[in-house]
Amino acid sequence: MLDISSRVRVHVETLPATQNDMGVCDAFEQYVPVGKPDAMNAPHPPKVAGIDSTVPAPAHTVAPVPGTSPAPAANPQHAPGALLQDRLAGWVSDLTTLHELTERLVRSGTLDDALQELLRAGAALVGARRGLVALEPADGLGPVTTIGLGLARSDLGHMETVPRSSLSYGRILDGLPGADDGIAEPDLLAEKGLDPRHREVAARLGYAASFALPLATAAAGRLGAAVWLYDEPAEPSERQRHLIGLYARHAAEHLARLLELERTRTRMATMAEELLPSRLPRVAGVQLAARHRTSPHGGGDWYDALPLPDAALGLAVGSVTGSGPSAVAAMGRLRASLRAYAVMEGEDPVAVLSDLELLLRLTEPARSATALFGYCEPALRRITLAGAGHSPPLLLGEHRTEFVETSVSAPLGMLACWEAPSVEVQAEPGETVLLYTDGLLHRTGDPTDRAFARLHAAAAGVPRALRRDPGAIADHVLRAVLPEGADTGDSTEDVVLLAARFE
């Protein structure tokens, strides 16, 4: 990145060195006598495509009208120096514009935001109003998406009906040669060989010209293509092509990094989901629903529900410390171990957690975990619970909404020997027990006592019409507890919510 001040004193003697170092424009052979403009204090250009550039467009890039001659200079002997200063000021203006646009691009933290910023900046650089970017990595690993600027989803749908070989960006995506410097179509409707469907869509959407550019890096190969649409016949100038080419090369490198990050997040989320139950069991007398939100780094929150002998049901939620692949793997091992212990001695939740604590201490001494296990007897509407450093369940019913009083105990792996007494929860017909992980409280951003109060208020406020469906209860609680944006994949905490409604 270059840090260039808004006013630069330019010396004529530095022209050859500047041309060789910058490489922005070719050396010119003759001087045209013009007046000396105050190029560095020129007014700002109009706002284009949502970008209000703080750097004025250099006056030297405006092509002279054919048949006219420039006005004579007030002082001809100083004209060459004035022209050189104007040229250099224009180069500095171009570099400053690129600096500002790339700074805005690197501040985008998600792939979608970066694609939108690419479209807005590109529209300003080529003088267009609308456009779209098609992300389609050549390695076939995805993600594949199309994002528009000034185009609705229906407009993008219309463009997708055009044969791919007829679209300039489609030819780029197909890897056809000759598109490295972009494909300009200055007057689409005047082209004789234009596909009839393309002509129809262009007329419907009201664009008459386009300029497409590939998005590629040396390491990642082709990532996709961007195209900007003009309302009237037009094409970018040589200077505009040069600037958008420089910007697109930098944008492609940034997109490649975000793309790899997005793929890593997707793999982590997929791996975490695969380690959790693919479906919940059907047991007479109780209805189950679960909600799981994975953080981008991959956390160790988990849940489980498994049928046990004598028509019983084992319910469990827990959280492993840390994040990333190691935490996800530890979560999978812990959940599998708990299932084995629950089948053997599930009617005694304290014994189940004691065995789990011993296993964790022997196999992973540097890791700790919280867990809550309940032995559920649906026919009796009773749950026997034992917890290890975990938040208490919440009982939601027609006449009460209250936290279950569980004993205070340390997390698994924190003490030489863990043991805590169990408690019994006796539910009434129609009541629901909510088991959750601490991520639900942490994502609120509130202190612990206020987060518990928010959870209690959300459960108490579940509408009466939703209380027969544990899934609807869980969704309402998540919406009410988590502030706007905290229920997205960009949050730093995993969330697990397991609801069991007794009939």
C-alpha positions, 0 to 999 in steps of 0.5 A: 500500500502507498501512503500518498498525501493529497498535495504533491510537489512535482519537479520536471527533472524527475519525469524519466525516473517517475515514468520508469518507477510508476509504469502507469502511463507511457512516455509522451513524445511531444508537448501540447501547450495548455494552460496550467490547471490547478489539478490537485485542487480540482472539484470532486467527480460525481458519486458513482455506484455508491463510491464518492472518491476523494481524489479528482479524476485527472484532467489529462485523461479527457480526450480532446474533441475532434476538430478543435484545438486547445486554447493557447497558453497564457505563458507558452514558455512554461507550458511543457512544465505545466503539462508534465506536472499535470501528467504526474498529478494524474498518476498520483491521483490514480494511485491514491484512488487505488490505495483508497479502494483497496483499503476498503476492500481489505476491510471486508471480512466475509466473502459476500462483503468483499464481492459487493465491494469489488462490484462497487469499486469496479463500477466507479473505475469503469464508469458503469452503474450495474454489474455482477460477479460470478464466483466459480472456482476452477478447482470445483470445490466451491462455493459457487454464487452470483452476486449483483449490483443494481440487479434484483434476484429476478434480473440475475435469473433472467441472465442465467437463461442466456446461453453461457457461451453468449455471455462475456463472463460466461466465456471467461468462466469456461476458460476460453483464451484471449480474456486475460485483459477483459472482454468489452462489448461496446454495443451489444444490440448492434452486434449481428451475431448476438444470441436472440435470447441475450438480445431479449434479456439485454433489452428487458433489463435495459443495458446496452454494453458490458465489460467483463474481467476475469478474477484469477491468481497464480496460486489459486487459478480462476476464481470467477468473473466480474462484468459491469453493465452500461445503460448506453453503448460505451466501453472503458477507456485505456486508462480505466482498463489499466486501473480496473486491471490493477484493482482486480488483480489485488481483489483476486488475491484477497478473494482467494484468502477469503475463499480458503477461509470460507471453505475451512469454516464450512469443513469445520461446521460439516465435521461438527454436524456429522459428529452430532445425531443425524436425527432424534429418536422417537420415544412415546410420551416425549417430543424432542427438538434440537438446535445447534449453531457452530462458530466459524472456528469450530467449537466443542458444544454437543448434544445427544438423545439416545433410547435406553432399556425399559423405554427410558431416554438419555438426554445430554448436552456438553461443551469441550474447552478450546476451538478448532479441529482438536476441540471438535475431535475431542467433542466426538470422543467424549460424546461417544464415550458418554453414549457407551456409559449411558447404555451400561449405567444410564439410570445412575447419571452420577456414575455416568459422569464419574466414568466420563471424568475418569476417562477424560483425566486419563486420556486428555489431562490438558482438557476440561469439559462441562456436561449435563446428563439426564435419565428420562422416564417419559411414562413417569414424566421424570428426569434424573439429572447430574451436572458437571460445571454446567448451567441448570436446565429450564423448566417451561410450563403453563403455570411456571417457568423456572430453573432447575436447582442443581448442585454446584460442581466443578467441570470434568477434568478439573478435580482429582475425583468428580462426584456430585449428587443428582436431582429429580425433575418432575414435569407436568403434562405439556411442560418442556425441559430446555437443556442448553450450553453456555454459548447461548448465554455468552453470545448475548454479550451480557453479564451472567446474571443478566443473560440468565434473566434474558433466557428466563424472560424468553422462555416465559414469553413463548406464545401459547400457540407455540408451546405444543411444538418443542421445535417452535419453542427452541426457535422462539427462545433463540430469537428472543435471547440472542441479539441481532446478528448473534445467531449467525455463523460469524459469532465466536461461541457454539450454541446448543439447545435441546428441548424435551416436551412431555405429553 
